Amino acid sequence: MTTTTERPAPAPDLYAEAEIRRAVRALMRQPLICRGGALDDELALVRRHRAELTRVFAEGLGYRLIVEPGFARLMKTGLGRDPSRALRRRNGAGFTPRRYALLALTLAALTRTRPQLMVDELVAEVRSAASDAGIDVDLDTHSDRRALHSALVALCDLGILSERDGDLEHWAERHTESLLDVHRDRLAVALAAPLGGCDDADDVVAVASVPSAAGGARVACRRRLAERPVLSVDELTEEQREWWRRNRNREREWFRRVLGLEVELRAEGAVAIDPDGELTDRAFPAGGSARHFALLLLEALVAIARAEHGPALTGTTWARVSASTARQAGDRVFETWRPGFRKAHRDDPDALYAEALEVLADVGLLRRDHGDLLLHAAAARYAPRPELVRSAAGEQRSLFDDDPTIPAGDR
């Protein structure tokens, strides 16, 4: 009688896993990576691990990956209406509907231009595209010129346009000249959803939000947590809630291995934490007096919610705080910490309060509901316990004294 021993499974290639994870994170952060940009090393990793990355995105998130010699494009599917995920300008402000309209018209115009053209030639094509679409655009007005300029800058940042010569940066104000290159291969993959059957903006959102046929509840739940830092079970369908309940412990390992995220499980859902702080366009907590104020305001709002709903916000996913109560809490926080905020915020507490609410809404910890605020249970995780620190000389020092984002003259 002979016995046989099974060969042990090959050991995982930890180095390859780390490279794949780095490439996944780069594509999730910037779905269009072009050669010659800041992510050249990541593009090389995408090309090296193309087959595995295609499988990971298709099976894990239902996304399609396109890899060409000069770029990689991840075709991500949207999650429906979400005003907090706007395309951002370089100053951090979100695109307005007008800017989106000019961006769409510019993309349409670029499909019929030469590969290289002056910016004024492109402007003429945008006028023509607007006329064909029946959209009233006056590019001689300052507002529409600035909106078009935002669209051009965004397309340059994406790598669809590049400036060969000139001064595009000051085109809106000074009518400067600029020679642009149009990268048609990248233009062809700019849109992630087919728009041929769309008649209005609602159709565009609906088409872009159609889930993958494969994956079902698994893909839907993973997308929500990969694209937003907070997953709330009350936002899931019955099928998705049941799937999440059965598989949530296993999903922690998938998010850690594939995306490098730590998933904290809660009765109300889950929170995705990035230890490296790079896999988001809206970091929180983070530097800057608006985000510092948001964190301090969060502590005050959590205290109010705990007083009404229990120490752990037990039994509710969203705790209501009236608008007046929230604003009173904000005023108290402002008066306590005012010396530490930047000068512009010290002079305009209303703007500071509005920015703080926007920050908290962006990261999924806050909602507005008929004027009141709804606070997510996950907010309790971030509620700080700030302390005033006194220096050796005895004077009171602000929590924000060491904030490197605030110029010394504005403190």
Secondary structure as UniProt FT lines:
FT   HELIX           14..29
FT   STRAND          32..34
FT   TURN            35..36
FT   TURN            38..39
FT   HELIX           40..48
FT   HELIX           50..61
FT   STRAND          64..68
FT   TURN            69..70
FT   STRAND          71..75
FT   HELIX           83..85
FT   TURN            90..91
FT   HELIX           97..110
FT   TURN            111..112
FT   STRAND          116..118
FT   HELIX           119..133
FT   TURN            139..140
FT   HELIX           142..158
FT   STRAND          161..166
FT   HELIX           168..170
FT   HELIX           171..174
FT   STRAND          178..182
FT   HELIX           184..187
FT   TURN            188..189
FT   TURN            196..197
FT   HELIX           201..208
FT   HELIX           216..227
FT   STRAND          230..232
FT   HELIX           233..235
FT   HELIX           238..254
FT   HELIX           255..259
FT   STRAND          262..266
FT   TURN            267..268
FT   STRAND          269..273
FT   TURN            275..276
FT   HELIX           289..309
FT   TURN            311..312
FT   TURN            314..315
FT   STRAND          318..321
FT   HELIX           323..337
FT   HELIX           338..340
FT   HELIX           343..347
FT   HELIX           349..362
FT   TURN            363..364
FT   STRAND          366..369
FT   TURN            370..371
FT   STRAND          372..376
FT   TURN            377..378
FT   HELIX           379..382
FT   STRAND          389..390
FT   TURN            392..393
FT   STRAND          396..397
FT   TURN            399..402
FT   TURN            404..405
FT   HELIX           408..410
//
